[in-house]
Amino acid sequence: MHDHSGSRVLVTGACGGIGEAIARRFAAAGAAVALADIRGPELATLAAELSASGATVHHQVVDVGEEAAVQAFCASAASELGSVNQLVNTVGSVDNMGDVAELPLAVWERTLRVNLTSAYLMAHHATPFMIAAGGGSIVNISSISGLANQARMMAYSVTKAAMLALTRSEAIDLARHGIRANAVCPGSVETSLVDEAIQLMAAETDRSPEETRRDWESEYPTGRFTQPNEIADLVLFLCSPQASNITGASFVIDGGLTSLLAER
C-alpha cells in the first residue's frame, strides 16, 4: 500500500461502495480524510469507525449538487485538516433510464447535477486550497459507459463521457499549479449502485434480478464484477508520487469487457 501520511483527502460519496473503500484505504495509508455524503447516519458511523482506528477524519452531510454546501464543506475541510491536496469524486446516480424521446427533463437535469455538476463544484471550490498547498491530484470516478453507450442509459452515459472531458480540461489547466487530474472508468462494481441498476434492468426486461445478474456477469471475460477495493487501490496509486507524471488519463478497470467484440 502506498504511504499517504502527508495527504489531506476529500472524498465525496463516502458511504458505501467505491467511496467508502477509497476512504478506508486512504485512512489506513495514513491520510487525513474529509468525507462528504448525503446519508447522515451512515456517514457518522463511518467517521467514528475511522477515527477510532487512529485516522484524522472530518465529515459533513453535503448535497454535492448544491454550490453553497460544497463551498462550505471544502472550506471547513481545509480548516480542520490544515490543507487539501487530494480530491476524489465518486458520486453517481443510475436511476435515469430512458431514451431521448421519453426521458423527462427533470430526470435529465437531476442526472447532470448529481453525476457531473457535483464534480465541477468540488473541483471549483477545492482547487484554491490545493493550489495554496502546493499542488496535488484529482481523481474522478467515471465509467466505461462514458466510452460506449448502453440502450436507454443515455443520461448516465452523457454525464460519464462529460466527466472524462472535465478531467482532461482539469489536467491541462491545472498542471501549472502542480495539480494532476485523472479518471477511473470501472465496469460493474460490486456495490449497492450496481444492485439498483440490476433491479431497474430486470424490471425493464421482465426478468428476475438473479437472472439479470447472472447474464450481466457472464458478459465479462473474467466472469465477475470488480470489487470496490480494486478501484480504491488504483485511486491511491494515482494520488501517489509514483504517478507524478500521469495526468489527463483515463484508466479502465472492467474485467476485460470493453476489449470484447460482441458476437453477432
C-alpha positions as a Markdown table, in Angstrom:
| # | Residue | x | y | z |
|---|---|---|---|---|
| 1 | Met | 0.0 | 0.0 | 0.0 |
| 2 | His | 1.2 | 3.5 | -0.8 |
| 3 | Asp | 2.1 | 5.8 | 2.1 |
| 4 | His | -0.2 | 8.7 | 2.2 |
| 5 | Ser | 0.7 | 10.1 | 5.6 |
| 6 | Gly | 1.1 | 13.6 | 4.2 |
| 7 | Ser | -2.2 | 13.6 | 2.3 |
| 8 | Arg | -5.3 | 15.6 | 3.1 |
| 9 | Val | -8.0 | 14.0 | 1.0 |
| 10 | Leu | -11.6 | 15.0 | 0.2 |
| 11 | Val | -13.8 | 12.0 | -0.8 |
| 12 | Thr | -17.4 | 12.5 | -2.0 |
| 13 | Gly | -20.0 | 9.7 | -1.9 |
| 14 | Ala | -18.0 | 8.3 | 1.1 |
| 15 | Cys | -20.7 | 6.0 | 2.4 |
| 16 | Gly | -20.8 | 2.6 | 0.9 |
| 17 | Gly | -19.3 | 1.1 | -2.3 |
| 18 | Ile | -16.4 | 2.8 | -4.1 |
| 19 | Gly | -16.3 | 5.9 | -2.0 |
| 20 | Glu | -16.2 | 4.0 | 1.3 |
| 21 | Ala | -13.5 | 1.7 | 0.0 |
| 22 | Ile | -11.4 | 4.7 | -1.0 |
| 23 | Ala | -11.9 | 6.5 | 2.3 |
| 24 | Arg | -10.9 | 3.3 | 4.2 |
| 25 | Arg | -7.8 | 2.8 | 2.1 |
| 26 | Phe | -6.6 | 6.4 | 2.4 |
| 27 | Ala | -7.2 | 6.3 | 6.2 |
| 28 | Ala | -5.3 | 3.0 | 6.5 |
| 29 | Ala | -2.4 | 4.6 | 4.5 |
| 30 | Gly | -2.1 | 7.4 | 6.9 |
| 31 | Ala | -4.1 | 10.2 | 5.2 |
| 32 | Ala | -6.3 | 12.7 | 6.9 |
| 33 | Val | -9.7 | 12.4 | 5.2 |
| 34 | Ala | -12.7 | 14.7 | 4.8 |
| 35 | Leu | -15.8 | 12.7 | 3.9 |
| 36 | Ala | -18.9 | 14.0 | 2.3 |
| 37 | Asp | -22.2 | 12.2 | 1.7 |
| 38 | Ile | -25.9 | 12.9 | 1.8 |
| 39 | Arg | -26.5 | 10.0 | 4.1 |
| 40 | Gly | -26.0 | 11.4 | 7.6 |
| 41 | Pro | -26.3 | 8.4 | 9.9 |
| 42 | Glu | -24.1 | 6.2 | 7.7 |
| 43 | Leu | -21.5 | 9.0 | 7.4 |
| 44 | Ala | -21.3 | 9.5 | 11.1 |
| 45 | Thr | -20.8 | 5.7 | 11.7 |
| 46 | Leu | -18.0 | 5.5 | 9.1 |
| 47 | Ala | -16.3 | 8.6 | 10.5 |
| 48 | Ala | -16.5 | 7.3 | 14.1 |
| 49 | Glu | -15.0 | 3.9 | 13.0 |
| 50 | Leu | -12.1 | 5.5 | 11.1 |
| 51 | Ser | -11.4 | 7.9 | 14.0 |
| 52 | Ala | -11.4 | 5.0 | 16.4 |
| 53 | Ser | -8.7 | 3.4 | 14.3 |
| 54 | Gly | -6.5 | 6.5 | 14.7 |
| 55 | Ala | -7.3 | 8.4 | 11.5 |
| 56 | Thr | -7.9 | 12.1 | 11.3 |
| 57 | Val | -11.4 | 12.5 | 10.0 |
| 58 | His | -13.7 | 15.4 | 9.1 |
| 59 | His | -17.1 | 14.6 | 7.9 |
| 60 | Gln | -20.1 | 16.6 | 6.8 |
| 61 | Val | -23.5 | 15.9 | 5.3 |
| 62 | Val | -23.4 | 17.5 | 1.9 |
| 63 | Asp | -25.6 | 17.6 | -1.2 |
| 64 | Val | -22.7 | 17.9 | -3.7 |
| 65 | Gly | -25.0 | 19.3 | -6.3 |
| 66 | Glu | -25.6 | 22.5 | -4.2 |
| 67 | Glu | -22.8 | 25.1 | -4.5 |
| 68 | Ala | -23.2 | 26.7 | -1.1 |
| 69 | Ala | -23.0 | 23.3 | 0.6 |
| 70 | Val | -19.9 | 22.3 | -1.4 |
| 71 | Gln | -18.2 | 25.6 | -0.7 |
| 72 | Ala | -18.8 | 25.3 | 3.0 |
| 73 | Phe | -17.6 | 21.7 | 3.0 |
| 74 | Cys | -14.3 | 22.5 | 1.2 |
| 75 | Ala | -13.6 | 25.4 | 3.5 |
| 76 | Ser | -14.3 | 23.5 | 6.7 |
| 77 | Ala | -12.3 | 20.5 | 5.5 |
| 78 | Ala | -9.3 | 22.7 | 4.7 |
| 79 | Ser | -9.6 | 24.3 | 8.1 |
| 80 | Glu | -10.0 | 21.1 | 10.0 |
| 81 | Leu | -7.3 | 19.1 | 8.1 |
| 82 | Gly | -4.9 | 22.0 | 7.7 |
| 83 | Ser | -4.9 | 21.9 | 3.9 |
| 84 | Val | -6.2 | 19.9 | 0.9 |
| 85 | Asn | -4.1 | 18.2 | -1.7 |
| 86 | Gln | -6.3 | 15.3 | -3.0 |
| 87 | Leu | -9.8 | 15.2 | -4.3 |
| 88 | Val | -11.7 | 12.1 | -5.2 |
| 89 | Asn | -15.2 | 12.4 | -6.7 |
| 90 | Thr | -17.3 | 9.2 | -6.6 |
| 91 | Val | -20.9 | 10.4 | -6.6 |
| 92 | Gly | -23.2 | 9.0 | -9.2 |
| 93 | Ser | -26.8 | 8.1 | -9.9 |
| 94 | Val | -28.2 | 5.3 | -12.1 |
| 95 | Asp | -31.9 | 6.0 | -11.6 |
| 96 | Asn | -32.2 | 7.6 | -15.0 |
| 97 | Met | -33.2 | 5.0 | -17.6 |
| 98 | Gly | -34.9 | 6.2 | -20.8 |
| 99 | Asp | -34.1 | 7.3 | -24.4 |
| 100 | Val | -34.1 | 10.8 | -25.8 |
| 101 | Ala | -37.8 | 10.7 | -26.7 |
| 102 | Glu | -39.1 | 9.6 | -23.3 |
| 103 | Leu | -36.6 | 10.8 | -20.6 |
| 104 | Pro | -38.3 | 13.6 | -18.6 |
| 105 | Leu | -36.4 | 16.9 | -18.4 |
| 106 | Ala | -36.4 | 16.7 | -14.6 |
| 107 | Val | -34.5 | 13.4 | -14.7 |
| 108 | Trp | -32.0 | 14.7 | -17.2 |
| 109 | Glu | -31.3 | 17.8 | -15.1 |
| 110 | Arg | -31.0 | 15.8 | -11.9 |
| 111 | Thr | -28.6 | 13.3 | -13.5 |
| 112 | Leu | -26.4 | 16.2 | -14.8 |
| 113 | Arg | -26.4 | 17.8 | -11.3 |
| 114 | Val | -25.6 | 14.6 | -9.4 |
| 115 | Asn | -23.2 | 12.9 | -11.8 |
| 116 | Leu | -21.4 | 15.9 | -13.4 |
| 117 | Thr | -22.0 | 19.3 | -11.8 |
| 118 | Ser | -21.0 | 17.9 | -8.4 |
| 119 | Ala | -17.6 | 17.1 | -9.7 |
| 120 | Tyr | -17.2 | 20.5 | -11.2 |
| 121 | Leu | -18.4 | 22.2 | -8.0 |
| 122 | Met | -16.0 | 20.1 | -5.8 |
| 123 | Ala | -13.0 | 21.0 | -8.1 |
| 124 | His | -14.1 | 24.6 | -8.3 |
| 125 | His | -14.1 | 25.1 | -4.6 |
| 126 | Ala | -11.3 | 22.7 | -3.6 |
| 127 | Thr | -8.6 | 23.7 | -6.1 |
| 128 | Pro | -7.8 | 27.1 | -4.4 |
| 129 | Phe | -6.9 | 25.2 | -1.3 |
| 130 | Met | -4.9 | 22.6 | -3.3 |
| 131 | Ile | -3.0 | 25.5 | -5.1 |
| 132 | Ala | -2.2 | 27.0 | -1.7 |
| 133 | Ala | -0.9 | 23.6 | -0.6 |
| 134 | Gly | 1.5 | 23.4 | -3.5 |
| 135 | Gly | -0.4 | 21.1 | -5.7 |
| 136 | Gly | -2.0 | 17.6 | -5.6 |
| 137 | Ser | -4.3 | 15.5 | -7.6 |
| 138 | Ile | -7.9 | 15.0 | -8.6 |
| 139 | Val | -9.4 | 11.6 | -9.4 |
| 140 | Asn | -12.9 | 11.4 | -11.0 |
| 141 | Ile | -14.8 | 8.2 | -11.0 |
| 142 | Ser | -16.3 | 8.0 | -14.5 |
| 143 | Ser | -17.4 | 4.7 | -16.1 |
| 144 | Ile | -17.0 | 2.6 | -19.2 |
| 145 | Ser | -20.4 | 4.0 | -20.0 |
| 146 | Gly | -18.5 | 7.2 | -20.8 |
| 147 | Leu | -16.7 | 5.2 | -23.5 |
| 148 | Ala | -19.5 | 3.2 | -25.0 |
| 149 | Asn | -23.2 | 3.6 | -24.5 |
| 150 | Gln | -26.0 | 1.2 | -23.5 |
| 151 | Ala | -29.5 | 1.3 | -24.7 |
| 152 | Arg | -31.8 | 3.6 | -22.7 |
| 153 | Met | -28.9 | 4.7 | -20.5 |
| 154 | Met | -28.4 | 8.0 | -22.4 |
| 155 | Ala | -28.3 | 10.4 | -19.4 |
| 156 | Tyr | -25.9 | 8.3 | -17.5 |
| 157 | Ser | -23.5 | 7.8 | -20.4 |
| 158 | Val | -23.6 | 11.5 | -21.3 |
| 159 | Thr | -22.6 | 12.5 | -17.8 |
| 160 | Lys | -19.8 | 9.9 | -17.6 |
| 161 | Ala | -18.4 | 10.9 | -21.0 |
| 162 | Ala | -18.5 | 14.6 | -19.9 |
| 163 | Met | -16.6 | 13.6 | -16.8 |
| 164 | Leu | -13.8 | 12.4 | -19.0 |
| 165 | Ala | -13.7 | 15.7 | -20.8 |
| 166 | Leu | -13.8 | 17.6 | -17.5 |
| 167 | Thr | -10.8 | 15.5 | -16.3 |
| 168 | Arg | -8.8 | 16.3 | -19.4 |
| 169 | Ser | -9.5 | 20.0 | -19.0 |
| 170 | Glu | -8.6 | 20.0 | -15.4 |
| 171 | Ala | -5.3 | 18.2 | -16.3 |
| 172 | Ile | -4.5 | 20.9 | -18.9 |
| 173 | Asp | -5.5 | 23.9 | -17.0 |
| 174 | Leu | -4.2 | 23.0 | -13.5 |
| 175 | Ala | -0.8 | 21.5 | -14.5 |
| 176 | Arg | 0.9 | 24.8 | -13.9 |
| 177 | His | -0.3 | 24.7 | -10.3 |
| 178 | Gly | 1.2 | 21.2 | -9.8 |
| 179 | Ile | -2.3 | 19.6 | -9.8 |
| 180 | Arg | -2.8 | 16.4 | -11.7 |
| 181 | Ala | -6.3 | 15.0 | -12.8 |
| 182 | Asn | -7.1 | 11.5 | -13.9 |
| 183 | Ala | -10.3 | 9.4 | -14.3 |
| 184 | Val | -11.1 | 5.9 | -13.5 |
| 185 | Cys | -13.6 | 4.1 | -15.7 |
| 186 | Pro | -15.0 | 1.0 | -13.9 |
| 187 | Gly | -17.3 | -1.5 | -15.4 |
| 188 | Ser | -19.8 | -3.0 | -13.0 |
| 189 | Val | -18.6 | -2.8 | -9.4 |
| 190 | Glu | -20.0 | -4.9 | -6.6 |
| 191 | Thr | -21.9 | -2.1 | -4.9 |
| 192 | Ser | -25.4 | -1.1 | -3.9 |
| 193 | Leu | -25.5 | 1.1 | -7.0 |
| 194 | Val | -25.0 | -1.9 | -9.3 |
| 195 | Asp | -27.7 | -3.8 | -7.3 |
| 196 | Glu | -30.0 | -0.8 | -8.0 |
| 197 | Ala | -29.1 | -0.9 | -11.7 |
| 198 | Ile | -29.8 | -4.6 | -11.9 |
| 199 | Gln | -33.2 | -4.1 | -10.3 |
| 200 | Leu | -34.0 | -1.4 | -12.8 |
| 201 | Met | -32.8 | -3.5 | -15.8 |
| 202 | Ala | -34.7 | -6.6 | -14.5 |
| 203 | Ala | -37.9 | -4.5 | -14.3 |
| 204 | Glu | -37.3 | -3.2 | -17.8 |
| 205 | Thr | -36.9 | -6.7 | -19.3 |
| 206 | Asp | -39.5 | -8.6 | -17.2 |
| 207 | Arg | -36.8 | -10.9 | -15.8 |
| 208 | Ser | -35.7 | -11.6 | -12.3 |
| 209 | Pro | -32.8 | -9.8 | -10.7 |
| 210 | Glu | -31.0 | -13.1 | -10.2 |
| 211 | Glu | -31.2 | -13.9 | -14.0 |
| 212 | Thr | -30.2 | -10.4 | -14.9 |
| 213 | Arg | -27.1 | -10.5 | -12.6 |
| 214 | Arg | -26.0 | -13.9 | -14.0 |
| 215 | Asp | -26.3 | -12.7 | -17.6 |
| 216 | Trp | -24.6 | -9.4 | -16.7 |
| 217 | Glu | -21.6 | -11.1 | -15.0 |
| 218 | Ser | -21.3 | -13.6 | -17.9 |
| 219 | Glu | -20.6 | -10.8 | -20.3 |
| 220 | Tyr | -17.3 | -10.1 | -18.5 |
| 221 | Pro | -14.3 | -12.2 | -19.7 |
| 222 | Thr | -13.2 | -12.5 | -16.1 |
| 223 | Gly | -16.7 | -13.7 | -15.2 |
| 224 | Arg | -17.2 | -11.3 | -12.3 |
| 225 | Phe | -17.7 | -7.7 | -11.3 |
| 226 | Thr | -14.9 | -5.5 | -10.0 |
| 227 | Gln | -14.5 | -5.2 | -6.2 |
| 228 | Pro | -14.6 | -1.7 | -4.6 |
| 229 | Asn | -11.1 | -2.2 | -3.1 |
| 230 | Glu | -9.7 | -2.8 | -6.6 |
| 231 | Ile | -10.9 | 0.6 | -7.6 |
| 232 | Ala | -9.6 | 2.1 | -4.3 |
| 233 | Asp | -6.1 | 0.6 | -4.9 |
| 234 | Leu | -5.9 | 2.3 | -8.3 |
| 235 | Val | -7.1 | 5.6 | -6.9 |
| 236 | Leu | -4.4 | 5.5 | -4.2 |
| 237 | Phe | -1.7 | 4.9 | -6.8 |
| 238 | Leu | -2.9 | 7.8 | -9.0 |
| 239 | Cys | -2.7 | 10.1 | -5.9 |
| 240 | Ser | 0.8 | 8.9 | -5.0 |
| 241 | Pro | 4.2 | 10.2 | -6.0 |
| 242 | Gln | 4.7 | 7.1 | -8.2 |
| 243 | Ala | 2.1 | 8.6 | -10.5 |
| 244 | Ser | 3.7 | 12.1 | -10.6 |
| 245 | Asn | 3.7 | 12.4 | -14.4 |
| 246 | Ile | 0.4 | 10.8 | -15.0 |
| 247 | Thr | -2.3 | 13.3 | -15.8 |
| 248 | Gly | -5.2 | 13.7 | -18.2 |
| 249 | Ala | -5.5 | 9.9 | -18.4 |
| 250 | Ser | -8.4 | 7.5 | -18.1 |
| 251 | Phe | -8.0 | 4.1 | -16.6 |
| 252 | Val | -10.4 | 1.2 | -17.5 |
| 253 | Ile | -10.9 | -1.4 | -14.9 |
| 254 | Asp | -13.7 | -3.7 | -16.2 |
| 255 | Gly | -12.7 | -7.3 | -16.3 |
| 256 | Gly | -12.0 | -7.1 | -20.0 |
| 257 | Leu | -15.5 | -6.1 | -21.0 |
| 258 | Thr | -14.5 | -3.2 | -23.4 |
| 259 | Ser | -11.9 | -5.5 | -25.0 |
| 260 | Leu | -14.6 | -7.9 | -26.1 |
| 261 | Leu | -16.2 | -7.8 | -29.5 |
| 262 | Ala | -19.8 | -8.9 | -29.1 |
| 263 | Glu | -20.7 | -11.9 | -31.3 |
| 264 | Arg | -23.4 | -11.4 | -33.8 |
